[in-house]
């Protein structure tokens, strides 16, 4: 079965300080994307969801499918830098977990698994079949696990993910309690304009597929609403990007 058809049916080592600093610095700088050309004119910021910012703004993040490529043994990938050999524009990923059952307080000690495709749209641990013709079944890039700190925060060093036909760009997240109970499986969406800038101006970094073919509004996962799943992303191709996002669970 082709990946696109599958989706239609309903599933529809730290980075060196010198590398991280540009992405972190970019959080404080904002300029615009030229609307006429789509060109990244400098550092950019796209603001996403503010869900979880207070007890009065505390909606549990929607549950989503793990998709066809979940991590097979998540506990094997306790690491911050999940890139392995994957090339692309560096991205620092900061995810905060909050507990709706405790007034949206930070949830410390939670286990957070993340995984996403590489710049070419391929997942590790799978392949060689109709859903992914390139065989990456013997490698495990772009998968990792961290435990939230006292502020409910985990951080990963990764690359800006690519896209594949039938899906908007996204990151998968599975959150467990400290005891290992599954609390939520969800996905993180990207602002379209910023992601499209990466895909249309990032050829020198290996992003050669051009404009994504699916927007969040028509994506099989996000089209029923993605207001609480939209990340805040800042940075630029040259400086790297920083993704910041809050996920609310019922813990």
C-alpha positions as CSV (number, residue, x, y, z in Angstrom):
1,X,0.0,0.0,0.0
2,X,1.4,3.4,-0.9
3,X,2.0,5.9,1.9
4,X,-0.3,8.5,0.4
5,X,-3.1,5.9,0.1
6,X,-2.6,4.8,3.7
7,X,-2.9,8.4,4.8
8,X,-6.1,8.9,2.8
9,X,-7.7,6.0,4.6
10,X,-7.5,7.6,8.0
11,X,-4.0,7.4,9.4
12,X,-4.1,9.5,7.0
13,X,25.8,14.0,22.3
14,X,24.5,17.6,22.5
15,X,25.1,20.0,19.6
16,X,28.2,22.2,20.2
17,X,27.5,25.5,21.9
18,X,28.6,27.3,18.8
19,X,25.9,25.6,16.8
20,X,23.1,26.2,19.3
21,X,23.8,29.8,20.0
22,X,22.6,31.1,16.6
23,X,19.2,29.3,17.0
24,X,18.8,30.5,20.5
25,X,19.7,34.1,19.6
26,X,17.2,34.0,16.8
27,X,14.4,33.7,19.3
28,X,14.9,37.4,20.1
29,X,15.0,38.7,16.6
30,X,12.1,39.1,14.2
31,X,11.8,40.2,10.6
32,X,9.3,39.5,7.9
33,X,9.1,37.0,5.0
34,X,8.7,38.9,1.7
35,X,5.1,38.1,0.8
36,X,5.8,38.6,-2.9
37,X,8.7,36.3,-3.3
38,X,8.5,34.1,-0.2
39,X,12.1,34.8,0.4
40,X,13.5,34.7,3.9
41,X,14.7,38.3,4.4
42,X,16.4,37.6,7.7
43,X,15.5,36.1,11.0
44,X,11.8,35.1,11.2
45,X,9.3,34.2,13.9
46,X,6.0,32.5,13.5
47,X,3.9,32.5,16.6
48,X,1.9,29.3,17.4
49,X,-0.4,28.2,20.1
50,X,-0.6,29.9,23.5
51,X,-2.5,27.0,25.1
52,X,-1.3,26.0,28.5
53,X,-0.1,29.5,29.4
54,X,-2.4,29.7,32.4
55,X,-5.1,27.8,34.2
56,X,-7.8,29.7,32.3
57,X,-6.1,28.7,29.0
58,X,-5.6,25.0,29.5
59,X,-7.2,22.8,27.0
60,X,-5.9,19.2,26.7
61,X,-3.9,18.8,23.5
62,X,-5.7,16.6,20.9
63,X,-4.8,13.0,20.7
64,X,-3.5,12.0,17.2
65,X,-2.4,8.8,15.5
66,X,1.2,7.6,16.0
67,X,1.2,7.1,12.3
68,X,2.7,4.3,10.4
69,X,6.3,4.8,11.7
70,X,6.3,4.9,15.5
71,X,9.5,4.3,17.4
72,X,9.8,0.6,18.1
73,X,11.7,0.6,21.4
74,X,11.6,4.2,22.7
75,X,13.6,3.5,25.9
76,X,16.6,2.8,23.7
77,X,16.9,6.4,22.6
78,X,17.4,8.4,25.8
79,X,19.4,11.3,24.2
80,X,19.2,15.0,23.5
81,X,20.9,15.1,20.1
82,X,18.7,12.9,17.8
83,X,20.3,13.8,14.4
84,X,22.7,10.9,13.9
85,X,23.9,11.3,10.3
86,X,21.0,13.4,9.1
87,X,21.9,16.7,7.4
88,X,19.7,19.7,7.2
89,X,19.1,23.1,8.9
90,X,19.8,22.7,12.7
91,X,16.8,23.1,15.0
92,X,16.6,23.3,18.8
93,X,13.3,21.8,19.9
94,X,11.9,22.9,23.3
95,X,8.7,21.2,24.5
96,X,6.9,21.9,27.8
97,X,4.5,19.5,29.3
98,X,1.7,20.8,31.5
99,X,-1.0,19.0,33.5
100,X,-4.6,20.1,33.0
101,X,-5.6,18.3,36.2
102,X,-3.3,20.5,38.3
103,X,-4.3,23.9,37.1
104,X,-1.9,23.6,34.1
105,X,1.1,23.3,36.3
106,X,4.3,22.0,34.8
107,X,4.5,18.2,34.8
108,X,8.0,17.1,36.0
109,X,9.3,13.6,35.5
110,X,7.3,12.8,32.4
111,X,8.8,10.8,29.6
112,X,8.7,12.5,26.2
113,X,9.4,10.6,23.0
114,X,9.7,12.4,19.7
115,X,10.3,11.3,16.2
116,X,10.0,12.9,12.7
117,X,11.1,12.4,9.1
118,X,14.4,13.7,7.6
119,X,14.7,16.6,5.2
120,X,13.8,14.2,2.3
121,X,10.7,12.9,4.0
122,X,12.0,9.5,5.2
123,X,11.7,7.8,8.6
124,X,14.3,5.6,10.3
125,X,13.4,2.1,11.4
126,X,11.2,1.5,8.4
127,X,11.4,1.2,4.6
128,X,11.8,-1.2,1.7
129,X,8.1,-1.5,1.2
130,X,5.3,0.3,-0.6
131,X,4.8,2.9,2.2
132,X,8.5,4.0,2.1
133,X,10.5,2.7,-0.8
134,X,13.9,3.7,0.7
135,X,15.0,1.1,3.3
136,X,16.1,2.7,6.6
137,X,15.0,-0.3,8.8
138,X,18.5,-0.7,10.3
139,X,19.1,2.9,11.4
140,X,17.3,5.1,14.0
141,X,17.9,8.7,13.2
142,X,15.6,11.5,14.4
143,X,14.1,9.6,17.4
144,X,14.7,10.4,21.0
145,X,13.5,10.5,24.6
146,X,14.0,12.9,27.4
147,X,12.5,13.4,30.9
148,X,10.9,16.7,31.8
149,X,12.6,18.9,34.4
150,X,11.0,20.8,37.2
151,X,9.6,23.2,34.7
152,X,8.1,20.5,32.6
153,X,10.6,21.1,29.9
154,X,12.6,18.8,27.5
155,X,15.0,19.9,24.8
156,X,16.2,18.1,21.7
157,X,18.8,19.0,19.0
158,X,17.5,18.0,15.6
159,X,17.0,19.4,12.1
160,X,14.1,21.2,10.5
161,X,11.9,18.2,9.2
162,X,11.1,17.8,5.6
163,X,7.7,16.8,4.1
164,X,6.2,14.0,2.2
165,X,3.2,13.7,-0.1
166,X,-0.2,13.8,1.7
167,X,1.0,15.3,5.0
168,X,1.9,18.7,6.2
169,X,5.2,18.9,8.1
170,X,4.9,17.6,11.6
171,X,6.6,16.0,14.6
172,X,5.3,13.1,16.5
173,X,5.2,13.2,20.4
174,X,4.3,10.4,22.8
175,X,4.1,11.4,26.5
176,X,4.2,9.0,29.4
177,X,4.0,9.5,33.2
178,X,7.1,8.8,35.3
179,X,5.7,5.3,36.0
180,X,5.4,4.6,32.2
181,X,1.6,5.2,31.8
182,X,0.7,6.5,28.4
183,X,-0.8,10.0,28.8
184,X,-1.0,11.3,25.2
185,X,0.1,10.7,21.7
186,X,-0.1,13.8,19.6
187,X,1.6,15.8,16.8
188,X,3.2,19.2,16.4
189,X,2.3,21.3,13.4
190,X,4.4,24.0,11.7
191,X,3.4,27.5,10.5
192,X,2.9,27.1,6.7
193,X,4.7,30.3,5.6
194,X,7.8,29.7,7.6
195,X,8.0,26.0,6.6
196,X,7.5,26.8,3.0
197,X,10.3,29.4,3.1
198,X,12.6,26.6,4.3
199,X,11.5,24.3,1.5
200,X,11.8,26.9,-1.2
201,X,15.0,28.7,-0.2
202,X,16.9,25.9,1.5
203,X,18.3,24.1,-1.5
204,X,21.9,24.6,-0.3
205,X,21.0,22.8,2.9
206,X,19.5,19.8,1.0
207,X,15.9,20.8,0.9
208,X,15.2,20.1,-2.8
209,X,11.5,19.1,-2.9
210,X,10.1,22.6,-3.1
211,X,6.7,23.7,-1.8
212,X,4.9,21.2,0.4
213,X,1.8,19.7,-1.2
214,X,-0.4,19.7,1.9
215,X,-1.3,22.6,4.2
216,X,-2.4,22.1,7.8
217,X,-6.0,23.0,6.8
218,X,-6.2,20.0,4.4
219,X,-3.9,17.6,6.3
220,X,-5.7,14.4,7.4
221,X,-4.5,14.8,10.9
222,X,-4.7,18.6,11.4
223,X,-7.7,19.6,9.3
224,X,-10.2,19.1,12.2
225,X,-8.4,21.8,14.1
226,X,-4.7,22.5,14.9
227,X,-4.9,25.7,17.0
228,X,-3.4,24.0,20.1
229,X,-0.9,21.9,18.1
230,X,0.8,24.8,16.2
231,X,4.4,25.4,17.3
232,X,6.2,28.7,17.6
233,X,9.2,28.7,15.3
234,X,11.9,31.3,15.1
235,X,15.2,31.7,13.3
236,X,16.5,31.6,9.8
237,X,18.1,29.2,7.3
238,X,21.6,30.6,8.0
239,X,21.2,30.8,11.8
240,X,19.1,27.7,12.4
241,X,15.7,27.5,14.0
242,X,14.2,27.1,17.5
243,X,10.8,25.4,18.0
244,X,8.9,26.1,21.2
245,X,5.7,24.4,22.1
246,X,3.5,23.5,25.1
247,X,1.5,20.3,25.3
248,X,-1.2,19.9,27.9
249,X,-2.0,16.4,29.2
250,X,-4.6,15.0,31.6
251,X,-2.1,13.7,34.1
